[in-house]
Amino acid sequence: MAANNLQEVCRYLENNAELLKVSKKDNDIISPNNLPDFADVKGQETAKRGMQIAAAGSHNILLIGPPGGGKTMLARRMPGIMPDMTREEVLETTRIYSVAGLLNPDHPLIENRPFRAPHKNASAASIIGGGRIPRPGEITLAQNGVLFLDEFPEFSRDVLEALRQPLEDKVVTVARAQATHTYPADFALIGSMNPCPCGFFGSDLECACTPLQIQKYLSRISGPLLDRMDLHVEVPRVNYEQLRDRGNGESSAAIREKVIRARDIQKKRFSRHKIRLNSQMRPADVKKYCRLDEESEFLLKNAFDKLKMSARAYDRILKVSRTIADLEGCENIKVHHLAEALQYRSLDRKYWRQA
C-alpha cells in the first residue's frame, strides 16, 4: 500500500481511512527482450564470458582496450542478462529512490534493476552521496544493479579513491556536522578504459604516447582500486571478418538463463546466511565454500607467488572461481575453474607493470 504522507498512514492505522494498494503492472517492467542484446556484439567472446561471470556473482569488472572495441556496448547489455529483482530487492531499491525523491508517481515501485552511468565530470558528492542536505549518491542509487563508469581514469582522483571503502563494505557513510548517514552500496561496478591517452598502447596499432604519458594515465587507477576489481578483461580491436560475420552470437536470453541458474545455486547455498551472492562472501564464507583440491592448491600457490598477489586478490580469485563453478553446476571448484579466474587477474602485468 502507498501513502502520500505520514498523516495518511496514521489515519489508516487508526482505521479512519484506507490506503491505495499498489498493484504490480506488467508494463512497469522492462522485458529483457526489449533491452540491448549481446548477440549484437561482434567478436569479443572472452569479454562476453567475463560479463556473464560478473552478472552471475555480481562481481566488479574492468574492461580495457582500444577505442571502438565495444566496451560500452558490452556494459550497457549487462542488465539484460541479470535476473528479475526479488520482492526484497524491489522494496529496498524503492525505499532508496523514495529517500532521493526520484520515484515516479505513476510507477511508484522500482522493479527494474538500476543501471547508473554518471558522467566523468560528476562530483564526489553526486557519486558517493552527501551535499548540504545529505542524499544518496550514484553508488546507492545503483543498489542491486550496475554502476557503469565509462572512461574510468577520467573521473577525478577523489571520486575514484572514495569508491574503495564502499566496494569493500557494501555501505557508505556520509558524515556531516549535524548528523551521520549510512546508505547501502551493494552494486556491480563496471569500469571501462583505454590503456593510454591515444588508446592504442598494447594493441596492434602504433601508440603515439610517450612512456611517461602512459604511466601517468594508468596511475590514475591506483593499485588498491585495481585490486578491488574482480575481473580484468581485455577488449581488443575487432577485425573486419568479425564485423562482417552474419552469424548471430549467443543472445542475452541464453546468457540470462545461465546466470539465473547460477544465482539459484547461490541462493540455496546462502539460505541460512545474510548474504545472497558469491561477491558478498566474508573470509569465513570463502574458507567454507571455496575449498580447493590438491592440484588447485598447487596452481594457486604458484600464481600467488609469481604474480605477487595481495590477500584481497586471493579472496576475490576464489570468489570468482566459485561463480565459474556455479555456472557449470559443479559443487566443488575444479582446477580449470581456478585457472579461468586467474586469467582475469593478469592484465595488470601487461599494462600497469609494463608501463
C-alpha positions, 0 to 999 in steps of 0.5 A, spaced: 500 500 500 502 507 498 501 513 502 502 520 500 504 522 507 505 520 514 498 523 516 495 518 511 498 512 514 496 514 521 489 515 519 489 508 516 492 505 522 487 508 526 482 505 521 479 512 519 481 511 512 484 506 507 490 506 503 491 505 495 494 498 494 499 498 489 498 493 484 504 490 480 503 492 472 506 488 467 508 494 463 512 497 469 517 492 467 522 492 462 522 485 458 529 483 457 527 482 450 526 489 449 533 491 452 540 491 448 542 484 446 549 481 446 548 477 440 549 484 437 556 484 439 561 482 434 567 478 436 569 479 443 567 472 446 572 472 452 569 479 454 562 476 453 564 470 458 567 475 463 560 479 463 556 473 464 561 471 470 560 478 473 552 478 472 552 471 475 556 473 482 555 480 481 562 481 481 566 488 479 569 488 472 574 492 468 574 492 461 580 495 457 582 496 450 582 500 444 577 505 442 571 502 438 572 495 441 565 495 444 566 496 451 560 500 452 556 496 448 558 490 452 556 494 459 550 497 457 547 489 455 549 487 462 542 488 465 539 484 460 542 478 462 541 479 470 535 476 473 528 479 475 529 483 482 526 479 488 520 482 492 526 484 497 530 487 492 524 491 489 522 494 496 529 496 498 531 499 491 524 503 492 525 505 499 532 508 496 529 512 490 523 514 495 529 517 500 532 521 493 525 523 491 526 520 484 520 515 484 515 516 479 508 517 481 505 513 476 510 507 477 511 508 484 515 501 485 522 500 482 522 493 479 527 494 474 534 493 476 538 500 476 543 501 471 547 508 473 552 511 468 554 518 471 558 522 467 566 523 468 565 530 470 560 528 476 562 530 483 564 526 489 558 528 492 553 526 486 557 519 486 558 517 493 552 521 496 552 527 501 551 535 499 548 540 504 542 536 505 545 529 505 542 524 499 544 518 496 549 518 491 550 514 484 553 508 488 546 507 492 542 509 487 545 503 483 543 498 489 542 491 486 544 493 479 550 496 475 554 502 476 557 503 469 563 508 469 565 509 462 572 512 461 574 510 468 581 514 469 577 520 467 573 521 473 577 525 478 582 522 483 577 523 489 571 520 486 575 514 484 579 513 491 572 514 495 569 508 491 574 503 495 571 503 502 564 502 499 566 496 494 569 493 500 563 494 505 557 494 501 555 501 505 557 508 505 557 513 510 556 520 509 558 524 515 556 531 516 556 536 522 549 535 524 548 528 523 551 521 520 548 517 514 549 510 512 546 508 505 547 501 502 552 500 496 551 493 494 552 494 486 556 491 480 561 496 478 563 496 471 569 500 469 571 501 462 578 504 459 583 505 454 590 503 456 593 510 454 591 517 452 591 515 444 588 508 446 592 504 442 598 502 447 598 494 447 594 493 441 596 492 434 596 499 432 602 504 433 601 508 440 603 515 439 604 516 447 610 517 450 612 512 456 611 517 461 604 519 458 602 512 459 604 511 466 601 517 468 594 515 465 594 508 468 596 511 475 590 514 475 587 507 477 591 506 483 593 499 485 588 498 491 582 500 486 585 495 481 585 490 486 578 491 488 576 489 481 574 482 480 575 481 473 580 484 468 578 483 461 581 485 455 577 488 449 581 488 443 580 491 436 575 487 432 577 485 425 573 486 419 571 478 418 568 479 425 564 485 423 562 482 417 560 475 420 552 474 419 552 469 424 548 471 430 552 470 437 549 467 443 543 472 445 542 475 452 536 470 453 541 464 453 546 468 457 540 470 462 538 463 463 545 461 465 546 466 470 539 465 473 541 458 474 547 460 477 544 465 482 539 459 484 545 455 486 547 461 490 541 462 493 540 455 496 547 455 498 546 462 502 539 460 505 541 460 512 546 466 511 545 474 510 548 474 504 545 472 497 551 472 492 558 469 491 561 477 491 558 478 498 562 472 501 566 474 508 573 470 509 569 465 513 564 464 507 570 463 502 574 458 507 567 454 507 565 454 500 571 455 496 575 449 498 580 447 493 583 440 491 590 438 491 592 440 484 588 447 485 592 448 491 598 447 487 596 452 481 594 457 486 600 457 490 604 458 484 600 464 481 600 467 488 607 467 488 609 469 481 604 474 480 605 477 487 598 477 489 595 481 495 590 477 500 584 481 497 586 478 490 586 471 493 579 472 496 576 475 490 580 469 485 576 464 489 570 468 489 570 468 482 572 461 481 566 459 485 561 463 480 565 459 474 563 453 478 556 455 479 555 456 472 557 449 470 553 446 476 559 443 479 559 443 487 566 443 488 571 448 484 575 444 479 582 446 477 580 449 470 575 453 474 581 456 478 585 457 472 579 461 468 579 466 474 586 467 474 586 469 467 582 475 469 587 477 474 593 478 469 592 484 465 595 488 470 602 485 468 601 487 461 599 494 462 600 497 469 607 493 470 609 494 463 608 501 463 
